[in-house]
Amino acid sequence: MVDKPKPTSSLAEKELDKVEKQFEAFDNQVQQMTLDRMNTAPKQDVEQQTLMSQEDIEKSKRIYLKPFKSIGSKEKFNEDYRKYYNFSMEQVQFIAENKEIIGETCEFWTKPFAGMPAEFWKVPTNKPVWGPRHVAERLTGCKYHRLKMEIQQLVLMVMVNIMDLWLLIVQFSGSMLFLLMKENQSLWEPEASNELSI
């Protein structure tokens, strides 16, 4: 990291110290951020994207989901889980919502039990669809985290980058000036000639 620039006044020194403390606090927050802490954060309650009455849902054309791709499994199915298997394969009606890109299909793989094939699903969003219960449960477990930076922190980072750039320009211009002076010094000195003047 670049050394701290030498301030010319006490006010500038106080401001640099303040900016440095803020930057260190932000850096500590980012380092302490873990997936577990982000999952414990309160989730925002939002209204459904697709507002449909029960009557509209019943009138709508029924869409039954089937896996888009399927990869077989060589494992043997454990019959102890037959009751759970029957429960997870029941057809249920649900509406998938994609809050990041509205209208894009949700694509994912499932394999709820050993011995079952791995299945790739493409679920249309914002429409009532019928599908196996394990697909609907898989959709309820889907989450995403959006990391965003506030304007104050962005301005602080831009200020730090501008200061670093300014220091590099000063260092570069000083070294270039030194090289130019060294080159031009030979032009100012008289050249030694081999001719003798009488």
VOGUBA-362030 format. One line per 2 residues: number of its first residue (from 1); their letters; for each residue x, y, z of C-alpha. Coordinates in steps of 0.02 Angstrom, whole numbers, plus 50000, padded with zeros to 5 digits. Layout:
BEGIN
NUM) A) X:Y:Z  ...
END
This chain:
BEGIN
1) MV) 50000:50000:50000  50060:50178:49970
3) DK) 50132:50275:50117  50028:50409:50196
5) PK) 50061:50579:50112  50140:50716:50216
7) PT) 50006:50846:50256  50049:51031:50247
9) SS) 49931:51088:50386  49856:51019:50545
11) LA) 49682:51024:50468  49740:50913:50324
13) EK) 49823:50796:50449  49661:50781:50549
15) EL) 49562:50746:50390  49686:50613:50334
17) DK) 49678:50529:50505  49488:50533:50499
19) VE) 49486:50457:50324  49611:50324:50376
21) KQ) 49503:50273:50527  49348:50262:50417
23) FE) 49440:50157:50290  49505:50038:50425
25) AF) 49329:50021:50499  49259:49979:50327
27) DN) 49400:49854:50297  49363:49770:50464
29) QV) 49178:49757:50422  49216:49673:50257
31) QQ) 49337:49550:50338  49210:49504:50473
33) MT) 49073:49473:50345  49037:49286:50331
35) LD) 48899:49187:50251  48833:49136:50423
37) RM) 48819:49317:50480  48734:49366:50317
39) NT) 48607:49226:50338  48563:49284:50514
41) AP) 48525:49460:50451  48339:49500:50449
43) KQ) 48257:49467:50282  48150:49602:50206
45) DV) 47966:49560:50190  47910:49599:50014
47) EQ) 47746:49589:49925  47725:49452:49794
49) QT) 47770:49503:49617  47625:49408:49544
51) LM) 47463:49466:49623  47333:49338:49572
53) SQ) 47172:49296:49658  47131:49116:49697
55) ED) 46996:49123:49563  47123:49180:49431
57) IE) 47240:49040:49480  47101:48911:49462
59) KS) 47052:48980:49291  47229:48982:49225
61) KR) 47289:48846:49110  47378:48715:49214
63) IY) 47564:48696:49182  47640:48532:49242
65) LK) 47828:48530:49258  47939:48391:49195
67) PF) 48127:48383:49211  48219:48460:49064
69) KS) 48365:48338:49079  48392:48182:49183
71) IG) 48551:48088:49227  48527:47912:49294
73) SK) 48601:47849:49456  48689:47684:49487
75) EK) 48650:47692:49673  48516:47581:49746
77) FN) 48363:47665:49821  48345:47639:50008
79) ED) 48168:47576:50038  48171:47646:50216
81) YR) 48141:47816:50137  47993:47763:50027
83) KY) 47868:47862:50134  47973:48022:50119
85) YN) 47997:47989:49934  47808:47976:49905
87) FS) 47781:48136:50004  47914:48233:49907
89) ME) 47847:48173:49738  47668:48236:49770
91) QV) 47613:48366:49643  47590:48538:49721
93) QF) 47546:48705:49646  47666:48851:49671
95) IA) 47723:49015:49594  47910:49041:49574
97) EN) 47971:49221:49587  48137:49284:49522
99) KE) 48166:49452:49606  48333:49485:49521
101) II) 48281:49470:49338  48092:49472:49320
103) GE) 48029:49347:49191  48188:49240:49183
105) TC) 48163:49055:49216  48237:48975:49371
107) EF) 48357:48836:49323  48429:48710:49446
109) WT) 48471:48527:49476  48390:48414:49605
111) KP) 48428:48244:49678  48328:48228:49839
113) FA) 48366:48043:49873  48505:47922:49835
115) GM) 48456:47806:49695  48352:47939:49607
117) PA) 48414:48019:49446  48485:48195:49451
119) EF) 48358:48307:49363  48378:48478:49284
121) WK) 48225:48589:49300  48175:48748:49208
123) VP) 48035:48830:49307  47942:48978:49228
125) TN) 47924:49126:49345  47770:49224:49396
127) KP) 47650:49089:49336  47558:48958:49438
129) VW) 47635:48789:49398  47616:48611:49460
131) GP) 47769:48510:49505  47842:48388:49632
133) RH) 47849:48449:49811  48039:48432:49818
135) VA) 48056:48556:49674  47948:48684:49766
137) ER) 48048:48658:49926  48210:48679:49830
139) LT) 48146:48846:49764  48102:48907:49939
141) GC) 48282:48876:49992  48355:48983:49852
143) KY) 48429:49146:49915  48550:49275:49853
145) HR) 48650:49411:49938  48672:49584:49864
147) LK) 48825:49677:49927  48813:49863:49897
149) ME) 48919:50010:49946  48851:50173:50012
151) IQ) 48895:50337:49926  49002:50399:50073
153) QL) 49112:50245:50066  49126:50260:49877
155) VL) 49178:50443:49890  49307:50396:50021
157) MV) 49380:50261:49910  49386:50380:49761
159) MV) 49474:50511:49868  49604:50384:49923
161) NI) 49632:50328:49743  49650:50509:49684
163) MD) 49779:50542:49820  49876:50386:49769
165) LW) 49870:50441:49587  49930:50616:49634
167) LL) 50078:50542:49729  50124:50434:49580
169) IV) 50117:50585:49464  50228:50687:49580
171) QF) 50354:50545:49594  50352:50515:49406
173) SG) 50370:50699:49361  50515:50719:49484
175) SM) 50609:50572:49411  50575:50632:49233
177) LF) 50638:50807:49276  50798:50731:49348
179) LL) 50827:50629:49190  50796:50779:49077
181) MK) 50917:50885:49176  51048:50749:49167
183) EN) 51028:50733:48978  51027:50921:48947
185) QS) 51179:50948:49057  51287:50875:48921
187) LW) 51220:51007:48799  51272:51151:48911
189) EP) 51449:51091:48940  51573:51132:48803
191) EA) 51632:50984:48706  51812:50937:48715
193) SN) 51886:50947:48541  52038:50858:48476
195) EL) 52091:51008:48372  52224:51120:48438
197) SI) 52203:51304:48412  52356:51409:48378
END
